[in-house]
């Protein structure tokens, strides 16, 4: 097989592993290279396709029980498309054996954030896997001392990494790593927690909302009229500074209806 990860086939990294070693061998090589590579995906028990493996050459016999690995460790800086090629059946470059036709059914690809390491020593058969208890969702809470009890919630389609399992909505940094926090001024914080804190801080005190109807061509400054108000402006009325969150213009009566909400300065 061939397995590549990258934006194009020409720039992808390709998995490599010795396909055949001698019984006397004490080491073997595996890893990722910048040129197209082929590796053996051992068929166990006549039907199970192992992710990667090697054959031990014993004269006319092939022993394929000892070097079958269920996972392929990914390089830390890998990103882009996944290229998978099935090259056919073979016994390796050192042996010629007739294999029957192969059929592929229910082929799937699984990705895990668990860290897997394949040793290069023939004395270490099992891969070393560092498994972490990860969560599929995270909740962030914040509260204030306002006497008005009202709950507000938001479901985030895209989320920062907080020891999460792999998901298509996990945000990533420019270097390809998962984003766990973001800068806010002089501090860093989990974006979802920052959002919850902002909401409770805003509603810690009651806010005013006004809905005035104003004549569109009324002057509110030098060369500025009511109809010039946009969401980019702030409006001061009745001693309070507001942000216009909705603007409606009744063209027949030439009246602008504003919805003004008090915002912190």
C-alpha positions in Angstrom: 0.0 0.0 0.0 0.9 3.7 -0.1 -0.2 6.2 2.5 0.5 9.9 2.1 -0.6 13.0 4.0 -0.3 16.5 2.5 -1.9 19.1 0.3 -0.7 17.4 -2.9 0.9 14.1 -3.8 4.1 15.9 -4.7 4.4 17.7 -1.3 2.9 14.9 0.9 4.8 12.8 3.5 4.6 9.1 2.9 4.7 6.2 5.4 7.5 3.7 5.1 8.2 0.4 6.8 10.5 -2.5 6.0 8.4 -5.1 4.3 10.8 -8.1 4.9 13.6 -8.7 7.4 15.8 -11.7 8.1 15.3 -13.7 11.3 18.7 -12.5 12.5 17.8 -8.9 12.1 17.7 -6.9 15.4 16.4 -3.6 14.0 14.2 -2.3 11.2 13.2 1.1 9.8 9.9 2.9 9.6 8.7 6.5 9.5 7.7 9.2 7.1 9.6 10.4 4.0 9.1 13.1 1.5 9.1 10.7 -1.5 6.5 8.2 -2.4 6.9 5.0 -0.4 5.3 1.6 -0.3 4.7 -0.6 2.8 3.1 -3.9 3.6 -0.4 -4.1 5.2 -0.4 -7.6 6.5 -3.5 -9.7 6.1 -4.1 -11.6 9.4 -6.2 -14.7 9.6 -7.0 -14.5 5.9 -9.5 -11.6 6.2 -8.2 -8.9 8.6 -6.1 -6.1 7.1 -3.6 -4.8 9.5 -2.6 -1.1 9.3 1.1 -1.8 8.8 3.5 -4.7 9.3 6.5 -6.8 8.1 7.3 -10.3 7.0 10.1 -12.4 8.5 11.8 -14.4 5.8 12.4 -18.0 6.8 13.6 -19.7 3.7 10.6 -20.9 1.8 8.3 -20.0 4.6 6.8 -16.6 5.5 6.2 -15.9 9.2 3.9 -12.9 9.5 2.6 -13.1 13.1 5.1 -11.1 15.0 5.1 -7.8 13.2 1.6 -6.6 12.7 0.7 -3.1 14.0 -2.9 -1.8 14.3 -2.0 1.9 14.2 0.3 4.0 12.1 1.9 6.9 14.0 1.3 10.3 12.4 4.0 13.0 12.2 3.2 16.0 14.4 3.3 18.5 11.5 1.1 16.5 9.1 -1.9 18.2 7.5 -3.9 18.2 4.2 -5.4 15.4 2.2 -5.0 11.6 2.9 -3.7 9.6 -0.1 -4.3 5.9 0.0 -3.2 3.5 -2.8 -3.7 -0.3 -2.9 -0.9 -1.7 -4.9 -1.9 -5.3 -4.8 -0.7 -8.5 -3.1 2.9 -9.6 -2.8 5.3 -11.4 -0.4 8.0 -8.7 -0.5 11.0 -8.1 -2.7 13.0 -11.1 -1.4 10.4 -13.7 -2.0 8.2 -14.8 -4.9 4.9 -16.5 -3.9 1.7 -16.8 -5.8 -1.2 -15.1 -3.9 -4.8 -15.4 -4.6 -6.9 -12.5 -5.7 -7.8 -10.1 -2.9 -11.1 -8.4 -2.3 -11.6 -5.3 -0.1 -14.8 -4.9 1.8 -15.9 -2.5 4.6 -12.7 -0.5 4.4 -12.6 2.3 7.0 -10.1 4.8 8.3 -10.0 5.7 12.0 -8.0 8.6 13.5 -7.2 8.7 17.1 -5.4 11.4 19.1 -3.7 8.7 21.3 0.0 8.8 20.8 1.5 5.6 19.2 5.2 4.7 18.8 6.5 1.8 16.9 9.9 0.7 18.1 12.7 0.0 15.6 13.9 -3.1 17.6 12.7 -6.6 16.7 12.7 -7.4 20.5 9.9 -4.9 21.0 6.9 -6.4 19.2 4.1 -4.4 20.7 3.7 -0.7 19.9 3.7 1.8 22.7 0.5 3.7 22.9 -0.2 6.6 25.3 -3.9 6.7 25.8 -5.6 9.7 27.4 -9.2 9.9 28.7 -10.7 12.5 26.4 -14.1 14.1 26.4 -16.5 14.5 23.5 -18.0 17.7 24.8 -17.2 20.4 27.3 -19.4 22.8 29.2 -18.4 26.3 30.4 -20.3 28.1 33.1 -20.3 31.6 34.6 -22.7 33.5 36.9 -23.2 36.9 38.4 -25.0 38.4 41.4 -27.8 39.9 39.4 -31.2 39.3 41.1 -32.7 38.5 37.8 -32.3 34.7 37.3 -32.3 33.8 33.6 -30.2 31.2 31.9 -28.5 31.7 28.5 -26.8 29.0 26.5 -24.9 28.7 23.2 -24.0 25.6 21.2 -20.6 26.1 19.6 -20.2 24.3 16.2 -16.5 25.2 16.3 -14.6 24.8 19.6 -11.2 25.1 21.2 -9.4 22.0 22.3 -9.9 21.1 26.0 -8.6 17.5 26.1 -11.2 16.7 23.4 -11.5 13.7 21.1 -10.9 14.3 17.4 -13.8 16.3 15.8 -14.3 18.2 12.6 -15.1 21.4 14.6 -11.9 21.6 16.6 -10.1 24.8 15.8 -6.4 24.7 14.9 -3.5 27.0 15.1 -1.5 28.2 12.0 1.1 25.5 12.7 -1.4 22.7 12.5 -1.7 22.1 16.3 -5.1 22.2 18.1 -6.0 25.6 19.5 -6.5 25.3 23.3 -6.6 29.1 24.2 -6.6 32.5 22.6 -5.1 35.8 23.6 -7.4 38.5 25.2 -5.4 41.6 26.0 -2.6 40.6 28.3 -4.0 37.2 29.2 -5.0 33.9 27.4 -8.2 32.1 28.0 -10.4 29.3 26.7 -12.6 31.1 24.1 -15.8 29.5 25.3 -15.1 30.4 28.9 -14.3 33.9 27.8 -17.6 34.1 26.1 -19.5 32.9 29.1 -17.6 35.4 31.3 -18.5 38.3 28.9 -22.2 37.4 29.0 -22.4 37.3 32.8 -20.3 40.4 33.1 -22.6 42.3 30.7 -25.8 41.2 32.5 -24.4 41.8 36.0 -26.3 45.0 35.9 -29.6 45.8 34.1 -29.2 47.6 30.7 -31.5 50.1 29.2 -33.1 49.7 25.8 -34.9 52.5 23.9 -37.0 52.4 20.7 -37.4 56.0 19.5 -39.0 57.1 16.2 -37.0 60.0 14.8 -37.5 62.3 11.7 -35.0 61.0 9.1 -33.7 64.4 8.1 -33.4 65.9 11.6 -30.0 67.3 12.3 -27.9 65.7 15.0 -24.7 67.4 14.3 -22.8 69.4 11.7 -23.9 68.0 8.4 -25.2 64.8 10.1 -28.8 63.7 10.1 -30.7 60.8 11.8 -30.7 58.8 8.6 -26.9 58.8 8.7 -26.9 56.6 11.8 -25.4 53.1 11.2 -24.4 50.2 13.5 -20.9 51.7 13.5 -22.1 54.7 15.5 -22.9 55.2 19.2 -26.0 57.2 20.2 -26.2 59.2 23.4 -29.8 59.8 24.6 -31.3 60.6 28.0 -27.8 60.6 29.5 -27.0 57.0 28.4 -24.7 55.8 25.5 -26.4 53.2 23.3 -25.4 51.1 20.3 -28.0 50.8 17.5 -28.8 47.1 17.1 -31.7 47.6 14.7 -32.5 50.4 12.2 -35.8 50.7 10.3 -36.6 53.5 7.8 -40.3 54.2 7.0 -39.9 55.9 3.7 -43.5 57.1 3.4 -43.4 59.1 6.6 -39.6 59.6 6.4 -39.2 58.3 9.9 -36.3 56.2 11.2 -37.1 53.7 14.0 -34.1 52.8 16.1 -33.6 50.0 18.6 -30.9 51.2 21.0 -29.2 49.0 23.6 -26.9 50.2 26.4 -23.5 48.8 26.1 -20.5 49.0 28.4 -18.1 51.8 27.5 
